[in-house]
Amino acid sequence: MSLLKTLQLTALPEKYQSLAQEEMENRVWDIKKEMGAQLFLPCHHYQREEVYQFADAAGDSLQLAQISAKNRHAKYIVFCGVHFMAETADILTSAEQTVILPDMRAGCSMADMADIHQTERAWDMLQSLFGDTMLPLTYVNSTAAIKAFVGRNGGATVTSSNAKKMVKWAFTQKKRVFFLPDQHLGRNTAFDLGVELADMAVWDPIRNELIYEGALENVKVILWKGHCSVHAHFTIKNIEFVRAKYPDMQIIVHPECAHEVVALSDFSGSTKYIIDTIENAPAGSAWAIGTEMNLVQRLIKNHPDKKIISLNPVMCPCLTMNRIDLPHLLWSLENIIEGKETNVIKVEENTARDAVLALERMLKL
């Protein structure tokens, strides 16, 4: 079935587009009360407030999938995030549990930058260059198919929190690391571990070529040419502006930002690291944050004792994450009540099995 046909089959009914927000909110609360422990609503930190208010748990993508897996009472996991997150939740939860994504259009541009056909073709071409000297690692912000590829080839998943530990481990297994799909997290992590920028190459999946100027034998890290469409919008000019206008303000960014942005910032780390840093910062401190706008706005609201701004003042929220809105959430919940299961996320068994290998190698470390 084509993507177009899928979207047509799962399109939001027109009646939900005319409901008042208060009416929708009340109905969601009623359904949550009616279903009780049978329903579990995990929400990613980047979700819009109209959805985030209903979260049974909030966190990063892998954290939410793990929490969902531990919740054996819930028959339905309505995942308020994006497609790859719901896939991971389906992989880790039991066969008796159903994972639902309120809007199938909620994807991830970064994850979509590496499909399995491109990856397998790249692997064959890179092996012809480097032989059996590479270990693949994939950011958890990737499709189940990419996680499965990595699992089949001895590699592991990584998160922005444990990327350094996982890359360090990878170098104990092989001479080289093949890092998907976010080149910036891979580059920043490898650099922090002492790998020179000159020893990193970039694989361009569109042109099917390795971008590198030195001798091939010196390559230690091959970075997939992918990026986060949100974090790519934080620039050196943003930092220069903050330094000039707010000289006492500290800058903290996500490691999905470009290397030059991370290098000029005061701190960089995962979403959890950013949240914890702001929560533990002293009253009166000032921060410019380089991450998704919904989260930045929530931090501003929750910490009125601190001056907080977005590093890029014209940033928009993550567009695909924001596909999960109140009408889609209510629609998916009412379908469950009516005995329907719309937008079910189900990962094929063989893919799930191999993806688990990649996840388990990470979790064991």
NORNOR-V587223 format. One record per residue. N is the residue number from 0. RES is the residue in one small letter. SS is DSSP state (helix for helix, strand for strand, loop for the rest). PSI is psi in degrees with one decimal (* if undefined). OMEGA is omega in whole degrees, 0 to 359 (999 if undefined). Layout:
# NORNOR-V587223
N_RES_SS_PSI_OMEGA + N_RES_SS_PSI_OMEGA
This chain:
# NORNOR-V587223
0_m_loop_134.2_181 + 1_s_loop_158.9_177 + 2_l_helix_-39.4_181 + 3_l_helix_-45.6_180 + 4_k_helix_-37.1_179 + 5_t_helix_-44.2_181 + 6_l_helix_-34.4_177 + 7_q_helix_-40.0_182 + 8_l_helix_-27.1_186 + 9_t_loop_17.2_182 + 10_a_loop_144.6_180 + 11_l_loop_124.9_177 + 12_p_loop_145.3_186 + 13_e_helix_-31.3_185 + 14_k_helix_-28.5_182 + 15_y_helix_-16.5_182 + 16_q_helix_-10.5_182 + 17_s_loop_0.6_180 + 18_l_loop_144.2_176 + 19_a_loop_148.0_183 + 20_q_helix_-42.9_181 + 21_e_helix_-40.1_179 + 22_e_helix_-42.9_179 + 23_m_helix_-43.5_179 + 24_e_helix_-45.9_180 + 25_n_helix_-39.6_180 + 26_r_helix_-39.6_178 + 27_v_helix_-45.2_178 + 28_w_helix_-39.8_179 + 29_d_helix_-42.5_180 + 30_i_helix_-41.0_177 + 31_k_helix_-42.1_179 + 32_k_helix_-41.7_181 + 33_e_helix_-42.4_184 + 34_m_helix_-26.9_178 + 35_g_helix_-130.9_185 + 36_a_helix_-12.2_179 + 37_q_helix_-17.2_181 + 38_l_strand_135.7_177 + 39_f_strand_128.7_183 + 40_l_loop_91.4_173 + 41_p_strand_138.0_182 + 42_c_strand_128.8_176 + 43_h_strand_153.4_181 + 44_h_loop_-24.6_184 + 45_y_loop_0.9_181 + 46_q_loop_150.7_177 + 47_r_loop_153.4_187 + 48_e_helix_-34.7_182 + 49_e_helix_-22.1_177 + 50_v_helix_-40.5_184 + 51_y_helix_-30.2_182 + 52_q_loop_-21.1_182 + 53_f_loop_4.0_187 + 54_a_loop_130.7_168 + 55_d_loop_-23.0_174 + 56_a_strand_141.9_178 + 57_a_strand_145.3_180 + 58_g_strand_-166.0_175 + 59_d_loop_172.6_189 + 60_s_helix_-52.8_182 + 61_l_helix_-40.5_178 + 62_q_helix_-43.8_181 + 63_l_helix_-38.0_178 + 64_a_helix_-39.3_179 + 65_q_helix_-41.3_177 + 66_i_helix_-41.7_179 + 67_s_helix_-40.4_181 + 68_a_helix_-31.2_180 + 69_k_helix_-16.8_182 + 70_n_loop_87.8_184 + 71_r_loop_-9.8_182 + 72_h_loop_-25.8_186 + 73_a_loop_125.9_175 + 74_k_loop_-32.7_182 + 75_y_strand_126.3_173 + 76_i_strand_104.4_178 + 77_v_strand_100.3_192 + 78_f_strand_116.3_178 + 79_c_strand_84.8_182 + 80_g_loop_-137.0_177 + 81_v_loop_175.4_193 + 82_h_helix_-48.0_184 + 83_f_helix_-29.4_178 + 84_m_helix_-43.2_178 + 85_a_helix_-35.8_176 + 86_e_helix_-46.7_180 + 87_t_helix_-39.0_177 + 88_a_helix_-41.7_179 + 89_d_helix_-39.2_180 + 90_i_helix_-39.6_187 + 91_l_helix_-21.0_181 + 92_t_loop_171.3_183 + 93_s_loop_164.6_180 + 94_a_loop_-22.8_181 + 95_e_loop_-9.9_181 + 96_q_loop_145.6_181 + 97_t_strand_125.5_178 + 98_v_strand_129.3_182 + 99_i_strand_135.1_174 + 100_l_strand_116.8_187 + 101_p_loop_-31.8_179 + 102_d_loop_117.3_182 + 103_m_loop_-15.2_178 + 104_r_loop_-7.0_180 + 105_a_loop_83.8_179 + 106_g_loop_-161.2_178 + 107_c_loop_118.4_182 + 108_s_helix_-36.6_179 + 109_m_helix_-50.1_181 + 110_a_helix_-36.4_182 + 111_d_helix_-10.8_180 + 112_m_loop_-5.9_177 + 113_a_loop_99.9_175 + 114_d_loop_166.3_189 + 115_i_helix_-34.3_181 + 116_h_helix_-43.1_176 + 117_q_helix_-40.8_184 + 118_t_helix_-44.7_180 + 119_e_helix_-38.1_177 + 120_r_helix_-43.1_179 + 121_a_helix_-42.5_181 + 122_w_helix_-44.4_180 + 123_d_helix_-42.9_181 + 124_m_helix_-38.3_179 + 125_l_helix_-35.8_177 + 126_q_helix_-31.7_177 + 127_s_helix_-24.2_178 + 128_l_helix_-41.9_189 + 129_f_helix_-6.4_182 + 130_g_loop_-155.5_182 + 131_d_loop_59.7_183 + 132_t_loop_6.3_187 + 133_m_strand_144.6_171 + 134_l_strand_127.4_179 + 135_p_strand_139.3_172 + 136_l_strand_140.3_174 + 137_t_strand_136.4_171 + 138_y_strand_143.9_179 + 139_v_loop_-17.1_175 + 140_n_loop_62.1_181 + 141_s_loop_163.6_182 + 142_t_loop_162.1_177 + 143_a_helix_-35.7_180 + 144_a_helix_-38.9_178 + 145_i_helix_-41.2_176 + 146_k_helix_-40.7_180 + 147_a_helix_-41.5_177 + 148_f_helix_-47.3_180 + 149_v_helix_-42.6_179 + 150_g_helix_-42.7_181 + 151_r_helix_-26.9_185 + 152_n_loop_22.9_172 + 153_g_loop_3.4_183 + 154_g_loop_-166.3_186 + 155_a_strand_165.1_172 + 156_t_strand_163.9_175 + 157_v_strand_156.4_170 + 158_t_loop_169.1_177 + 159_s_loop_-19.7_179 + 160_s_loop_-36.7_186 + 161_n_loop_12.8_185 + 162_a_helix_-41.3_181 + 163_k_helix_-44.5_180 + 164_k_helix_-40.3_183 + 165_m_helix_-39.3_178 + 166_v_helix_-39.9_177 + 167_k_helix_-43.1_177 + 168_w_helix_-42.4_182 + 169_a_helix_-37.3_180 + 170_f_helix_-15.4_172 + 171_t_helix_-14.9_182 + 172_q_helix_-40.1_183 + 173_k_loop_166.4_180 + 174_k_loop_-29.7_185 + 175_r_strand_156.3_178 + 176_v_strand_132.5_174 + 177_f_strand_110.2_191 + 178_f_strand_122.0_179 + 179_l_strand_163.2_337 + 180_p_loop_1.3_186 + 181_d_loop_106.9_181 + 182_q_helix_-31.8_185 + 183_h_helix_-45.0_176 + 184_l_helix_-42.4_179 + 185_g_helix_-44.7_182 + 186_r_helix_-46.7_181 + 187_n_helix_-38.9_180 + 188_t_helix_-49.4_181 + 189_a_helix_-40.2_179 + 190_f_helix_-43.1_179 + 191_d_helix_-24.8_179 + 192_l_loop_3.8_175 + 193_g_loop_4.2_177 + 194_v_loop_126.7_181 + 195_e_loop_148.5_178 + 196_l_helix_-33.1_180 + 197_a_helix_-17.3_181 + 198_d_helix_14.1_178 + 199_m_strand_135.9_176 + 200_a_strand_162.1_179 + 201_v_strand_129.3_175 + 202_w_strand_122.7_178 + 203_d_strand_108.0_184 + 204_p_loop_-17.3_179 + 205_i_loop_-43.4_181 + 206_r_loop_-6.0_181 + 207_n_loop_53.5_180 + 208_e_strand_154.7_178 + 209_l_strand_125.8_179 + 210_i_strand_108.2_184 + 211_y_loop_139.3_185 + 212_e_loop_-17.0_184 + 213_g_loop_-159.7_178 + 214_a_loop_135.4_184 + 215_l_helix_-34.3_183 + 216_e_helix_-16.0_180 + 217_n_helix_-9.0_182 + 218_v_loop_127.0_178 + 219_k_loop_-29.2_182 + 220_v_strand_129.2_173 + 221_i_strand_118.4_184 + 222_l_strand_128.8_174 + 223_w_strand_138.6_182 + 224_k_loop_75.6_177 + 225_g_loop_165.0_181 + 226_h_loop_165.0_174 + 227_c_loop_125.9_183 + 228_s_loop_-20.6_176 + 229_v_loop_-55.7_186 + 230_h_helix_-17.1_176 + 231_a_helix_-14.0_183 + 232_h_helix_2.7_173 + 233_f_loop_128.5_191 + 234_t_loop_169.3_174 + 235_i_helix_-38.3_179 + 236_k_helix_-37.0_176 + 237_n_helix_-43.5_180 + 238_i_helix_-43.5_179 + 239_e_helix_-39.1_179 + 240_f_helix_-46.3_180 + 241_v_helix_-43.3_181 + 242_r_helix_-36.9_182 + 243_a_helix_-41.9_185 + 244_k_helix_-33.9_183 + 245_y_loop_74.4_187 + 246_p_loop_-22.4_180 + 247_d_loop_1.2_183 + 248_m_loop_136.0_177 + 249_q_strand_143.7_183 + 250_i_strand_125.8_179 + 251_i_strand_131.3_185 + 252_v_strand_163.7_176 + 253_h_loop_145.3_181 + 254_p_loop_0.6_170 + 255_e_loop_-6.7_175 + 256_c_loop_159.7_179 + 257_a_loop_153.5_185 + 258_h_helix_-41.6_182 + 259_e_helix_-29.2_177 + 260_v_helix_-45.3_178 + 261_v_helix_-41.8_182 + 262_a_helix_-32.6_182 + 263_l_helix_-5.7_180 + 264_s_loop_165.3_178 + 265_d_loop_-36.3_181 + 266_f_strand_151.5_171 + 267_s_strand_146.1_180 + 268_g_loop_178.0_183 + 269_s_loop_171.5_177 + 270_t_helix_-44.8_179 + 271_k_helix_-41.8_179 + 272_y_helix_-43.3_180 + 273_i_helix_-47.3_180 + 274_i_helix_-46.9_181 + 275_d_helix_-39.7_181 + 276_t_helix_-44.1_180 + 277_i_helix_-41.9_181 + 278_e_helix_-35.0_183 + 279_n_helix_-4.1_180 + 280_a_loop_148.4_181 + 281_p_loop_151.8_175 + 282_a_loop_141.6_180 + 283_g_loop_-10.7_179 + 284_s_loop_158.3_184 + 285_a_strand_137.0_187 + 286_w_strand_137.6_167 + 287_a_strand_122.9_188 + 288_i_strand_129.1_179 + 289_g_strand_78.6_174 + 290_t_loop_-171.9_189 + 291_e_loop_141.8_191 + 292_m_helix_-37.1_178 + 293_n_helix_-41.3_179 + 294_l_helix_-42.5_180 + 295_v_helix_-44.2_179 + 296_q_helix_-37.0_178 + 297_r_helix_-39.9_178 + 298_l_helix_-39.0_177 + 299_i_helix_-45.5_181 + 300_k_helix_-40.4_186 + 301_n_helix_-12.6_183 + 302_h_loop_67.6_181 + 303_p_loop_-13.5_180 + 304_d_loop_-0.7_180 + 305_k_loop_151.2_176 + 306_k_strand_115.2_183 + 307_i_strand_132.9_175 + 308_i_strand_164.2_170 + 309_s_strand_139.9_178 + 310_l_loop_-33.7_175 + 311_n_loop_108.2_187 + 312_p_loop_-14.2_181 + 313_v_loop_20.5_180 + 314_m_loop_145.0_171 + 315_c_loop_158.0_173 + 316_p_loop_164.0_176 + 317_c_loop_117.0_188 + 318_l_loop_-40.3_181 + 319_t_loop_-37.5_176 + 320_m_helix_-34.6_182 + 321_n_helix_-1.3_172 + 322_r_helix_-30.0_178 + 323_i_loop_100.6_180 + 324_d_loop_178.7_184 + 325_l_helix_-44.2_178 + 326_p_helix_-42.5_180 + 327_h_helix_-37.8_178 + 328_l_helix_-48.2_180 + 329_l_helix_-43.6_180 + 330_w_helix_-46.4_181 + 331_s_helix_-37.6_180 + 332_l_helix_-40.5_179 + 333_e_helix_-33.4_175 + 334_n_helix_-40.2_178 + 335_i_helix_-46.0_180 + 336_i_helix_-34.8_181 + 337_e_loop_5.3_178 + 338_g_loop_12.1_178 + 339_k_loop_156.0_176 + 340_e_loop_93.1_183 + 341_t_loop_141.0_176 + 342_n_loop_44.6_177 + 343_v_strand_134.6_176 + 344_i_loop_117.2_181 + 345_k_loop_116.7_180 + 346_v_loop_131.9_180 + 347_e_loop_143.6_191 + 348_e_helix_-46.0_181 + 349_n_helix_-38.8_177 + 350_t_helix_-44.2_179 + 351_a_helix_-41.5_181 + 352_r_helix_-46.2_181 + 353_d_helix_-34.1_178 + 354_a_helix_-36.9_178 + 355_v_helix_-35.5_178 + 356_l_helix_-45.1_180 + 357_a_helix_-41.2_179 + 358_l_helix_-43.2_183 + 359_e_helix_-35.0_177 + 360_r_helix_-37.0_177 + 361_m_helix_-47.5_185 + 362_l_helix_-30.4_178 + 363_k_helix_-24.9_179 + 364_l_loop_*_999
